[in-house]
Amino acid sequence: MAACYLTTTDNNYDPTVDFDAWWNEDRRLGYDTCGKLARYTARRGWSDDLSEEKQLAIIEDAIDDIVDNDFLGLYKKIKKETKESTEKD
């Protein structure tokens, strides 16, 4: 299973490696990327009650929508295999 993350092209930190540094830089740059992603996932029915697989699918769909409609080319998607999926292989 893969997890997707949303970041910006001008943030030099990787949210999968050092989330705190990434978040601080994101806020310094004035983006609130987590807030944007939260709004997009809420529109798609994201809930704590959904399975992890369904949650990840909603997150990826929201990220794809953000990136596809980003006319400034600011946002980008990071996709990484989760630890669970690499252990199962």
N, C-alpha and C positions, 0 to 999 in steps of 0.2 A: 504494500500500500504506500502511496506517495502522499506527502503533505505539501501544500503550496503556500507560498508566502508572497506578500506584496511589499515592494520597496520602491525607492525612487532612484533614478539614474545618478543623482548627485550625492547620494548617501553612501559613503565609503565603508560603512559597517554592514556586516552580514547579520540579519536578524536571527538566523539559525545558530550562529556561533556566539554572538555577544549582544543579546537582545537589549540590555540596558543601555549600552553605548549607541546602538542603532536607534532606539527610542528617543534618547536625549538629542541625537543629531536630527532626527525627524522633526521633533518639536522645535528645535532651534531654527530649522529651515522653514518652519511655519506650516507644515503639511497636515498633521494629525491623520496620518495614513491609517492607523488603527481605527479611528472614528469613522473614516470614510468606508473602510471595509465592513465595519459593524453595521452601518446603514444599509449597505448593499446586501449583506447576508440577511438582515432582518426582513427586507422586502421579499426574500426568497423563502421565508418561513423557518429560518434557523432556530433551533431550540435545544436546550440541554436534554430534552427527552428523546431526541433523535439518536439513532445509532451513530457510532463514530464514523462509520463509512459514509452515511448520509450527510453528516456534518461536513466531512472533508470534501464531498462532492459539491455541496452548496458553496463552501468557501472557494473552491477552484472555479466554479461557475461565476461567482461574483468577481473574482480577480480577473478572469478572462474578459468579463464585461467592462471592467474598469480600464484594462489595458487596451482593449479593442476600440474604446471610445475616447481615448486620451489623445486628442489632437495635438497636444504639445509634446508628446513623446516623453513624458516625465516618469510614468510608472512602468515597472517591469515585474515579471513573475519569476519567482524562484521555486523550483520543484525539486524536492529531495525525498528519497526513499526513507520511510520511517524505520526505526530500529526493529520493530516487530516484523516488518516485511523482509528485512535482510536476515533475521534469525530463522524465518520459516523457509527460506530458499535453500 
